[in-house]
């Protein structure tokens, strides 16, 4: 994998996204406070000591749109897929923002997500085939519904990860960096610009969101981040001709997607709505073992980074990629089910670390 001098323009796009997001976040924070749009502690799942404003997602998406549009213009591109993804991200942000403000019913929010995903497929095309180990797999009549399901799944998977300070934004930054590298190797300029801009926007927001967070991204940010990553994989790697087209996004997004799928079936088996709120997320499970919220975030950062690295390594060595991915999942399982290990790596009581926790899934949000 060789990067050319021209590839370093993406460093400037990342920096531009980070700067725009970092400058917009304090503005959005003041705006949210002025309108009283805050996440209030409830003593059960929202354990921050004081109300924390939303609107962080607005800063992320506006920063992304600014950096990506400038980047696309600088690269001499204005592709149809970019316009579709940018428009969809903006609409998804608005849906999430409405939910952050009025806490809309879960089925209404879900229907809105399906509509956005469907329109994305109508105008951008479905994943008609995927490539796996050099073999083409046609999806046939299932192409459109599978693409819609994928977009909705990843959007909600990232939203479900937004349960601790800095968790969703940090994991998204790791994933987007890996997707950026994959796009560069594939020669996919449009998706590379998108990934660079959104990665930068997530990084620019992250310092404000680390424990104790001064602002939350809310559904406006989490749903939009997931939407863009789903579209990048759908329009790029799943439909691409590179031999890692299916493997790369599967590894990169393995952590949030697997947790979302697990929660869906667990809630169904317990005869509960899949959109109900509970303490069964992977970050909650880690805290229940004795890890502090900060410790749980660091563990998930490490796992996410390892999975993202495995996706990039897969380009050169399938065996090495599998070893890294299996090691990451084994490490997560070991920490999750080891009664003593959390104390050795910084565990403390949940109450003592209460200011670090942000659970945006606590008001009936999926």
N, C-alpha and C positions, 0 to 999 in steps of 0.2 A: 504494500500500500504506500504510494508515493503522493505527497501533496505538493502542488506547484505553488509558485509565488502568488498566482492569482487566487488560490484558495484562501489566502490570508485576508482577503476582503471580508470573509465571514467573521473574522475576529472583530473587525470594525462594526459589523452588523450586530454582533453580540453586545459589544460595548454600547452601541447606540440604543439597543433595546433596554439594557440595564440602566443607562443614564435617564432615558425617558421615563421608565417605570419608577426609578428612585425619586425623580423630581415630582412625578404625579401622585405618588402615594401619600405624602403629607397633605397635599391639597384635597385628595379624596377623603382622607381621615377627618380633616376639619369639616368637610361638607357633611359627612355622615354624622358627626357629633352635633352639628348645627340643626340637623333634622331629627336627631334622636334615634337614628337607625343603628342600634347597637345589639350585641349579643349579651344577654344578661345571665349572670350565674344563677344556677338553680339548686346547688348543693348536692346534686346527684351525678350528673354527667357533664355539666358545664361548671367546672370548678375554679375558674378564674376568680380573683378576689373582687374585681370591679367590672362593670360593663365595658366591652371592647367594641369599637366601631367596625362596621363592615365597609364595603366599597373598595377593598383592596383589589378585588377582581377587575374593577373598572380601570384601575391604574395599570394592571398587567396587560389587559387586552388593548387599551389605548396605546400603551408603550409598544406592544407588539405590532399594531397596525402602523404606527409611525415608522418604526425601524424597518419593517418588512416592505412598506411601500417605497421608502427611500432606497432600500437595498435592491428591490426589483427594478426601479428606474435606473439605478447606477449600473446594474448588470445588463440593462437594455432589454429586459423582459417585462411583459405584462400579460402573463398566461391566463387562460380561462380558468384553470384549476385554482390559481391563486385568488382570483376574484371570488370564486365560489367559496373557498375556505375562509377567506377574510370576511365575506358577508355572513356566512354561517356562524362564525365565531362571534361576530357582533350581535347577531340575533340571539344566539345561545346565551351570551352575556346578559342581554336584556331580560330574557326569561328567568335566568338565575337571580338577577337584580330584583325583579318583581317578587320572587319568592323570598329573598332576603328581607324585603320591606314588609310584605303582607303575609308571608308564610302560606302560600297557596296550597291547595289540596294536592296530595302526591299524585293522584291519577291525572289531574290537570297538567301538572308539570311533566309527567311522563308522556302524556299525549302530545304536548308541545315539542318534546325532544324527538318523538317519532316523526312528527310533521317536519321538523328541521332536517332530520336524517333522510327522510323520504325525498324532500326537495333537493337535498344535496345529491342524492343518487339520480334523480330525474335530470338535473342539469349537468352533473359531473360524471355520470356513468357508474355502473356497478362493477364489482370485482367479478369478472366473468370467468376467470381462472386464477389459480395460484400455482406457483412452482415450488416443488419440494424435491431436494436432492437432484435437480436437473430434470425432473419429470413434471409435465403439465397436467394439472387436474382441473377439468372443466366443471363449473358449478351449474351450468345449464339454467333451467327455470328457477333455480334457487338463488341465482346470483344477486338479484335485487334485494330480496328479504334478508339474505345473509349479510349483505353490506349494511343494510339499515340496522340490523341487530348488532353488528360489530360497532357501529358508531355510537349507538345508544349505550351499549355495554361498557365501552371504554370511557365514555363521558361520565357515567355513573360510578365506574370503578375509581376514577380519580377523585370524584366527589366524596366517596366513602372513605378515602384515605385522608381527607381533610379533617382529622379528628384530634390532632395534637399540633401544638405550635411549630410551624416550619416543616411539617411532615409532607404535605401534598406539594408545596412549592419546591422543596428540596428534591424529592423523588422525581418530580416532573423535570427538573433541571438535569438530573442524571440521564433520564430517559431521552430527553431532547438532544443532549450532547451525543449520545450513542446513535440516535436517528440521523443527526447531522453528519457524523462520520460515515454512516452507511450510505447516505445520499451522495456524499462527495465521491465515495468509491464507485457508486453507480453512475456518476456523471449527471445526477438529477439536480440541476441548478435551482429550479423552482422550489422543490421541497427542502433543499439545503438552505435557501434564504429564509423560508418559513421557520424551519427548526432553529436556525441561528437567532432570528429575531425574538421568537417566543422563549428560547432558553435565556437570552439576555434579560427579557422582561421578568421572567421568574426569578432570576438571580438578583435583579435590582430591587424586587419586592422582598426578598428573603430576609434581609437584616431587620426589617420592621416586623417580621412575622415570627422571628425566633423567640424562644421563651425568655422572659414573659412578653408575649406579643402585644404590640400597641395597636394593631389593626388585623382584621381577618379578611381573607379573600372572599369568603362566602361562596354560595352556589354560583354567583356571577363569574368568579374566577375558576373554581374547580371544574364546573361543567364545561367551560370554554376551553380550558387546558386539555381536558380529555377529548373533547370534540376535535380539536386541531390534530392531536396525536393520532386519533383514529383515522382522520382523513388523510394524513400524510402516509400512513401505512396502506390505506385502501387505494389511494391514487398512485402510490409509488411502489412500495416493496412487494405487496401481494400481487400486483399486476406486472411487476418488473421481470426481466429475464435473468437477473443475477441468481446464482445458485442458492443464495441465502435469503431469497425474497420472503419466504414464509418464516424461516427460523429467526431472522433478526428481530422483527417486531414481537414475535411470540416470546422471545427471551427478554427483550427490553421491557415489555409491559406485563410480564409474568406475575409480578408481585401484586399490583392493584387488581388485575383481572381475575387472578385465582382467588383472591380474598372476596371479590364481589360475587363470583360464581358460587363459592362455598356458602356465603351468607344467604344467597337466594334459596338454595336447596335446604339449608338448615332451617330457615324460617318457614318454608313450605312444609317441611316434615313436622315442625312443631305447630302446624295449622295456624300460622300467623301470616299477616300480609308481608310480602317480600320487601315492602317499603316502610315497614315499621321500624322504630328505633330501639336499639338495645345496646348492650355492652359486649357484643360478640365479635367485634372487629379484631383483626390481628394485633393492632396497637393496644386495645383493651386487654387482650389475652396476655400480652407481654407485661403490662402493668400489673395484672393480677398475679404474675409469678413473683413479683417483688421489685421489678425494675421501676425506676422513677420515670415520669413522662419524658424527661430529657434523655434518659438512658434508652427508652424504647425507640425514640426518634433516631438516636445514633445507631442502634442495631439495625433498624430498617434502612437507614442511609447506606450502611455497609452492604446489606443484602442487595439493595437496589443497584449500588455501584458495581458489585460483583456480577450481577446478571447483565448489566449493560456492557461491562467489559467482556463477558463471555460472548455476547452478540458480535462485538467487534473482532474478537479473536477468531470467531468462527470463519471469518473471511479467509484466514490463513490456515487454521488447524481446527478441524471438527472435534478431534479427540480432546484437545486442550480446552475448547469451549465447553464441551460436555462436563469435563472434570471441574471447571470453575463453577458452572451452574449447579451441578450436584452438590459441590462443597457448600455453596451459598445456601441451598435449601436444607442441607443437613445441619448446617450451623444454626439456621433459624429454628429448626425443629429441636435441636439440642438445648438452645436457650429457652425455648418455649416450655419444654417438659422437664428441664433440670431444676430441682427445687433449690439448689444451693448456688448455682452459677450467677443468677442475677445479683446476689449480694456481693459477689466477688468483682463484678464489673460496674458497681455504682448504684446498686439498688437502694431504695429508701421508700418510706411510706408514701402512699398516694396523696394523703392529706398534706404532708410536708412539701410536696411538689405541686400543690394545687394550682399555683399561678401559671404553671407551664402548660396546662391542658386547655385545649380548645376543641370542643366537639360540635361541629356544625351539623352533625347528624342528629342532634338531640332534640329537635323540635319537629319530629315526625318526618325528617328529611331522609331520603334513601342514600 
